[in-house]
Amino acid sequence: MASVSSKQLARATRVVKQLEREIKPFVNEVAGGRFVQAVLDGTFPIEGIRFVHTNHYHLIVNDMSNLNVYVAKARDEEEMLFFHFMAAEEKNHFESVFLLNAALGLDAGTVRGSEPHSRCLLRTNYFSRLAQYGTPGEIALAILLNFPVWAGGAKREAQGLKRHYGLGNPVPGTDKHDTDILDRFEGATAGFREHATKIIARDLADAANEPRLRRAGLWAAEYEAMVWQAYYTEGLQCGNIAAPEVRQ
């Protein structure tokens, strides 16, 4: 990777921390949102939860496709290895979603043959746009800021699934649990943050790139929140329940 000075790295760190503060509303919106709360209460229909994680499969498949493009966009060996690492983690997600779906009573062949819902793919489709037109720094920042929004909902959803829906069990013949996809992949490690920040710092070497970087990160977080809104409204329809109106 092209040399990144300590000054550039410090600036990138400040930008990331500032954006993490700015996305707090999206983190809270998902973690305290209507879908997560209904699962925590045990009132969300099981058909709706199946809808969510059928679409979760399609989301992961598209994310895996995006990662292939990220690797190709890498500007050097270090960036390539960073995105290869992300691809390996996404493969873990891919395998784990089938364990969750099986515990929900979903057949793998049926899930593969299903049609995704467009609103559930908003975030991953935005990442497809970044794959085509974004820089490695924009992509790394978008991934980094997407983590806390997704994790805030996933971990709490797992709590509800264990409490009310009979999940959270060991999967026979493996060392995994059926909810691993939700409560084991919940955040960015220190090593991941360090590598992502270096890639972001490289883009920030040109100050003119900062608005594009900020937009990529903020939109990734906002699109993730939109997906969780769709989980609630569209999932309720699977259970033949109308979403209540929200009073302004």
N, C-alpha and C positions, 0 to 999 in steps of 0.2 A: 504494500500500500504506500502511496506517496506520503512523504513525511508530514506528520501533523505536529505542529509546535505545541508547547504547553499552553501558550496563550490561546491558540485556536481550540484546544481541547477544553480549556476552562470556559470559553465562550459557549461552546456547544453544550456543556454541562449545565450552564445557566439557562440556556434556551429550553433544554429538555425539562428542567425543574419548573420553569415558569409555565410551560405547556401542561405539565402534570397538574399544576394547580388549576389551570383553566379548564381542564376536562373533568374536574371533580363533579360538576353538575351531572354529567353523563354517567359517571361512575355511580353516583347516588340514585340517579333515575332508574338505572338497571337493577342495582342491588335492592332498592326499595320499591321497585315497580310492581304493577298489578299482577304480572305473570308470576314473578318470584314469590310475591306475598301469597297468592292463591295456592301455589304449590306448598309453601310453608304451612298454610292453614289446612291443607288436604282437601281443598274445595275445587281444585282445577280438574276437569274431566280427564280421565286416563286416555281417552281418544285424542284429546288435545295435546297431551304430552307425547303421545306416539307421533302425532303430526309434527311437533317440534323436532323430534330427533330423527324422523325420516328426512326432514329438510336439513338437519345437521349433517347427515351423510352427504347430501348434494353440495353443501357448503364446503365440506372438507375436500371433496373431489376437485372442486374448482380451485380451492387454495393450493392443492398439490400441483395443479396445472400452472398456476401463477408462479409457484416457486421454481419450476423449470425455467421460466423466462427470467426470473431474478438472477439465477445462476449465470445465464447467458449474458446478462447485462453487466456482470461484475467487471470492474476495471482492473483487477489484479487478483493474485492468488488468495490474499487474505479475505477480500470480499467474497470471492467464490466459496471459500471454506465456510464463511459465515452463513451464506445462504444454503449451502449443503447441510450444515448443522440444522438449520430451520427445517429443511426438507425431511431430515431424519426424525425430528420431533413431530412433524405433521404425519409421518407414517405411523407413529405411536398413536396419534389421535385417530387415524383411519382405522387401525386395528381395534382400538378401544370403543369406538362408536358402535361396532357390531356387538360387543359384549353388552353394552347398555341397551341396544335395541332388542337383543335376544331376551334380556331380563324384562323388557316391556311387552314381550309376547309378539315381537315383530319378526317375520321371516326375512332372512337376508336377501333371498331372491326377489321377494316382493318389494323390499326397500330399493334395491338396485333398479327395478323396473318401474318405480314410481316417477311421477312428474314433480319437479320442485315447484314451490310457490315463489313467484317473483319477488315479493316483499321480504322473504326470508334470505334472499341472496343479495340484498342491497350492499352490504359491506364487502362481501367477496367480489362482487362485480366492480365496486370502486377500486379494489386492489388489482383487478384485471386492467383497469385503466392505468393505474400506476405502473403495472408491468410493461405496458406498451409505451407510455409517454413520460413516466417519472424517472428520476435519477436513483441510484442506489441509496443516497442519503435520504431522499423522500420516502423510499420504501422502508428503510430501517426505522425511521422515525414513526411512520404510520404503524408498523408492527409493534414498536415499543409502547405507543400510546393506546393501541387497541387492547393490549394485555389487561390493564387494570379494569377496563370497562367490562370485558367479557368475564374476567375472573370474579368480579364483584357479584355478578348474577349466577355464574356457574356453581360457585361454592355453596351459596345459599339454596339454590335449587337442589343440589345434592342432599343438603340437610333435610329438605322437605320430602324428597323421594325416599330417604331412609326412614323418616318418621311416620309417613302416612301411606306409602305405596309399596312397601315390602322390598325395597332395593337396598344396596350397600352390602351385598353378599359376596363371599369368595366365589370365583369362577372355577369349577372343578377342572383339574388338570393344568392349572396355571398358578402363577403367584399374584394374580390380579383380582380386583373387585369390579363388580359390574358398573360402579359409578366412578371408576378411575378417571375417565375422560373429564369429569366435572370437578373433582376435588384433588387431583394430583398434578394437573397442569394449570396452576392458578396464577403464575406470575413470572416475571423475568428474573433470571438469576443475575448475580453481580457480574459474572463473566460475560453474559449476554449483553448487559447494559454497557459494559466497557467497550466491547467490540462495536455495538451499534453506535455508540457515541463517537467513536473514532470515524466511522463512515459519515455520520452527520457532520462532524467537524470538517471533514474534507470538502463537503459541499459548501459549508459556511465560510470557507476561505475566500469566497466571493460574497461580500455582504448583500449583493443584489439577489442572491438565492434565498435569503431568509423568508420573505413573504411566501414563496412557493413551499418551502419546508413547513412553515407554520400551517398553511392551508392543508397540506397533505396529512399532517398529524391530527389536526382538529377535525377534519372531515372523517378520518378513519374512526375516531371516537364517536362522532355524531351518527354515522351510518350504523355502527354497532348498536347504539341505543335504539335506532329505528327498527332494527331487526327484532330486538326484544319486545318492542311495542307490538310488532306483527305476531310474535309468538302468542301474545295474549288475545288479540282481537281475532286472528284467524284460527287459533287453537280452540277458542270457545265455540266457534261455528262448527267445528268438528264434533263437539259435544252437544250441538243443537241448542246452544245457549247464547243469547244476544249479549254483547258487551254493554254494560250500563253506561249511560251518558255521564260525561264528566262535567260538573258544573264549573263555570268560570267565576 
